[in-house]
Amino acid sequence: MKSPAVAFDQVTHRYGDRTALDALTFTADAGRVTCVLGPNGAGKTTAMELAEGLKRPQQGTVSVLGRSPWRSPDDHRAAVGVMLQDGGLPGAVRAERFLRHVARLTDGHQRLDELADHLDLQSFWGTSVRRLSGGQRQRVALAAALLGSPAVAFLDEPTAGLDPHARLDVWDLVRAERDRGCAVVVTTHSFEEAERIADEIVVIAGGRVRAAGPLAEVAGTGGLEARYFELTRRKGATR
């Protein structure tokens, strides 16, 4: 049986007295899009930071491509693409210069023109990152994450701030990454996005997995949105 590309096994992580992750366990496979949903404060960001190698788990194990992100950090960085929703981009640098620098680091020269065309990056090539709109920065960050043709891609809210046409372009790109064999892990608050691109769904609330499995299985007959609120509704809350 083929090992999952990403695996969380009984992962617990705390910040002081607050438990961010509580025995979190789920997997993501190569050639699949796994969408992770959950309310703010559910633990999604902490989980992704552990898998990206930005934090070490306090309890339990996290493996990416069969190894700890901390065991061989250089190999991990070479195999993983990361798109952060906020931050991570140098504000003073022009978009083109930044992406050409990333392409040199990731041997992504051949993909740069393809991604620039797909995401319409040439329209703001010469603009510094700090002067880009939120949606334009999202496209630059996505291109940077995918330039190296990673085996695993962690994408945080990849279509936040994008117009409807740009969202469709990004969804097409995510599907193409999946089809070439990449394990794509997307954190999102958008039910439409999850329903459009997800093969697998993971719902997290209170640091624990409330549901995980194929989209149709998790959504059930009532649909993903209804199932999500059923799984994550706080005690005493109403819709």
C-alpha positions as CSV (number, residue, x, y, z in Angstrom):
1,M,0.0,0.0,0.0
2,K,1.4,3.4,-1.0
3,S,2.3,5.7,1.9
4,P,0.4,9.1,2.0
5,A,2.3,12.2,0.9
6,V,1.4,14.0,4.1
7,A,0.5,12.3,7.4
8,F,-0.5,13.7,10.9
9,D,-0.6,11.1,13.6
10,Q,-1.9,12.0,17.0
11,V,-0.4,15.5,16.8
12,T,-0.9,17.7,19.8
13,H,0.4,21.3,20.0
14,R,-0.2,23.9,22.6
15,Y,0.5,27.6,23.1
16,G,0.7,28.1,26.8
17,D,-2.6,26.9,28.2
18,R,-4.4,26.8,24.9
19,T,-4.5,23.6,22.9
20,A,-4.2,24.4,19.2
21,L,-4.1,20.7,18.0
22,D,-5.6,17.8,20.0
23,A,-4.4,14.4,18.7
24,L,-4.9,15.6,15.1
25,T,-4.8,12.7,12.7
26,F,-5.3,12.8,8.9
27,T,-3.5,12.1,5.6
28,A,-3.2,13.6,2.2
29,D,-2.3,11.6,-0.9
30,A,-0.3,12.3,-4.0
31,G,-2.4,13.1,-7.1
32,R,-5.3,14.3,-4.9
33,V,-6.5,17.7,-3.8
34,T,-7.2,17.7,-0.1
35,C,-9.2,20.8,1.2
36,V,-8.9,21.5,4.9
37,L,-11.8,23.5,6.3
38,G,-12.5,24.9,9.7
39,P,-13.5,28.0,11.6
40,N,-10.9,30.6,12.7
41,G,-8.8,29.2,15.5
42,A,-9.6,25.6,14.6
43,G,-5.9,24.8,14.3
44,K,-5.5,24.8,10.4
45,T,-2.7,27.2,10.3
46,T,-0.7,25.4,13.1
47,A,-1.2,22.1,11.3
48,M,0.1,23.5,8.0
49,E,3.1,25.2,9.7
50,L,4.1,21.8,11.2
51,A,3.9,20.1,7.8
52,E,5.8,23.0,6.2
53,G,8.6,22.6,8.7
54,L,8.0,26.0,10.3
55,K,7.2,24.5,13.7
56,R,8.0,21.2,15.4
57,P,5.2,19.1,16.9
58,Q,5.2,18.8,20.6
59,Q,3.5,15.4,20.6
60,G,2.7,13.0,17.8
61,T,4.4,12.8,14.4
62,V,4.1,14.7,11.2
63,S,5.6,13.2,8.0
64,V,5.9,14.6,4.5
65,L,6.9,12.3,1.7
66,G,7.7,9.7,4.3
67,R,10.0,11.7,6.5
68,S,9.9,14.4,9.2
69,P,10.2,17.9,7.8
70,W,13.0,18.4,10.3
71,R,15.0,15.3,9.5
72,S,16.3,16.6,6.1
73,P,15.2,20.2,5.9
74,D,17.0,20.9,2.6
75,D,15.3,17.9,0.9
76,H,12.0,19.0,2.4
77,R,12.3,22.5,1.1
78,A,13.2,21.3,-2.4
79,A,10.1,19.0,-2.6
80,V,7.5,21.2,-1.0
81,G,5.8,24.4,-2.3
82,V,4.3,26.8,0.2
83,M,1.8,29.6,-0.4
84,L,1.0,31.8,2.6
85,Q,-2.0,34.0,2.5
86,D,-0.3,36.9,4.3
87,G,3.4,37.7,4.3
88,G,6.3,35.9,2.9
89,L,6.8,38.3,-0.1
90,P,9.5,41.0,-0.2
91,G,7.6,44.3,-0.6
92,A,10.3,46.3,-2.3
93,V,11.1,43.9,-5.1
94,R,9.3,44.0,-8.5
95,A,7.1,41.0,-9.1
96,E,9.2,39.8,-12.1
97,R,12.5,40.1,-10.3
98,F,11.2,38.2,-7.3
99,L,9.8,35.3,-9.4
100,R,12.9,35.0,-11.5
101,H,15.0,34.8,-8.3
102,V,12.7,32.0,-7.0
103,A,13.0,30.3,-10.4
104,R,16.8,30.2,-10.1
105,L,16.5,28.7,-6.6
106,T,14.0,26.1,-7.6
107,D,15.2,25.3,-11.2
108,G,11.8,26.6,-12.2
109,H,12.8,28.6,-15.4
110,Q,10.8,26.4,-17.7
111,R,7.7,26.9,-15.6
112,L,7.9,30.6,-15.1
113,D,6.6,31.6,-18.5
114,E,3.8,29.0,-18.3
115,L,2.7,30.2,-14.8
116,A,3.1,33.9,-15.8
117,D,0.8,33.3,-18.8
118,H,-1.8,31.3,-16.9
119,L,-2.0,33.8,-14.0
120,D,-1.6,36.9,-16.1
121,L,1.4,38.1,-14.2
122,Q,2.9,40.1,-17.1
123,S,0.2,42.7,-16.6
124,F,2.0,43.8,-13.4
125,W,5.5,42.4,-14.0
126,G,7.2,45.8,-13.3
127,T,5.3,46.7,-10.2
128,S,6.8,46.3,-6.7
129,V,5.1,43.7,-4.6
130,R,4.0,46.3,-2.0
131,R,2.1,48.2,-4.6
132,L,0.2,45.1,-5.9
133,S,-3.4,44.5,-5.0
134,G,-4.3,41.7,-2.7
135,G,-5.4,39.5,-5.6
136,Q,-2.2,40.2,-7.5
137,R,0.0,39.3,-4.5
138,Q,-2.0,36.1,-4.3
139,R,-1.1,35.2,-7.9
140,V,2.6,36.0,-7.3
141,A,2.6,33.9,-4.1
142,L,0.9,31.0,-5.9
143,A,3.4,31.1,-8.8
144,A,6.3,31.1,-6.3
145,A,4.9,28.1,-4.6
146,L,4.6,26.1,-7.8
147,L,7.7,27.1,-9.8
148,G,9.7,24.2,-8.6
149,S,7.0,21.6,-9.6
150,P,6.8,20.5,-5.9
151,A,5.7,17.0,-4.9
152,V,3.6,18.5,-2.2
153,A,2.0,22.0,-2.3
154,F,0.5,23.7,0.7
155,L,-1.8,26.5,-0.5
156,D,-3.4,28.8,2.1
157,E,-6.6,30.5,0.8
158,P,-5.2,30.6,-2.8
159,T,-8.2,32.5,-4.3
160,A,-8.7,35.1,-1.5
161,G,-9.2,38.5,-3.1
162,L,-9.4,37.2,-6.7
163,D,-12.1,38.1,-9.1
164,P,-14.3,35.3,-10.5
165,H,-12.2,34.8,-13.7
166,A,-9.0,34.6,-11.8
167,R,-10.5,32.1,-9.4
168,L,-11.4,29.8,-12.3
169,D,-7.8,30.1,-13.6
170,V,-6.4,29.2,-10.1
171,W,-8.8,26.2,-9.8
172,D,-7.7,25.0,-13.2
173,L,-4.0,25.3,-12.1
174,V,-4.7,23.4,-8.9
175,R,-6.3,20.6,-10.8
176,A,-3.3,20.5,-13.2
177,E,-0.9,20.2,-10.3
178,R,-3.0,17.3,-9.0
179,D,-3.0,15.6,-12.4
180,R,0.8,15.7,-12.6
181,G,0.9,13.8,-9.3
182,C,1.3,16.6,-6.8
183,A,-0.3,16.2,-3.4
184,V,-2.2,19.6,-3.1
185,V,-3.3,20.6,0.4
186,V,-5.6,23.7,0.3
187,T,-6.9,25.5,3.4
188,T,-10.0,27.4,2.6
189,H,-13.2,29.0,4.0
190,S,-15.0,28.7,0.7
191,F,-17.5,25.9,0.3
192,E,-17.6,26.6,-3.4
193,E,-13.9,26.3,-3.8
194,A,-13.9,23.0,-1.9
195,E,-16.7,21.6,-4.0
196,R,-15.0,22.7,-7.2
197,I,-11.5,21.3,-6.6
198,A,-11.4,18.9,-3.7
199,D,-11.0,15.1,-4.0
200,E,-10.8,14.8,-0.2
201,I,-12.2,17.0,2.6
202,V,-10.8,17.4,6.1
203,V,-12.9,19.4,8.6
204,I,-11.1,20.6,11.7
205,A,-12.6,22.2,14.8
206,G,-11.2,22.7,18.2
207,G,-7.9,21.2,17.1
208,R,-9.5,17.9,16.2
209,V,-10.6,16.3,12.9
210,R,-14.4,16.2,12.8
211,A,-14.7,14.5,9.4
212,A,-12.3,13.3,6.7
213,G,-12.8,11.5,3.5
214,P,-13.9,11.9,-0.1
215,L,-15.9,15.0,-0.9
216,A,-19.1,13.1,-1.6
217,E,-18.8,11.1,1.6
218,V,-18.2,14.0,3.9
219,A,-20.9,16.2,2.2
220,G,-23.5,13.5,2.3
221,T,-26.9,14.2,0.9
222,G,-27.3,17.6,2.5
223,G,-24.3,19.2,0.9
224,L,-20.9,20.3,2.2
225,E,-22.0,23.6,3.8
226,A,-24.8,22.0,5.9
227,R,-22.5,19.2,7.0
228,Y,-19.7,21.7,7.9
229,F,-22.0,23.7,10.2
230,E,-23.3,20.5,11.7
231,L,-19.8,19.5,12.6
232,T,-18.4,22.8,13.7
233,R,-21.3,24.7,15.3
234,R,-20.4,25.9,18.8
235,K,-22.6,24.7,21.7
236,G,-25.6,27.0,21.9
237,A,-25.0,28.7,18.6
238,T,-27.7,29.0,15.9
239,R,-27.7,29.8,12.3
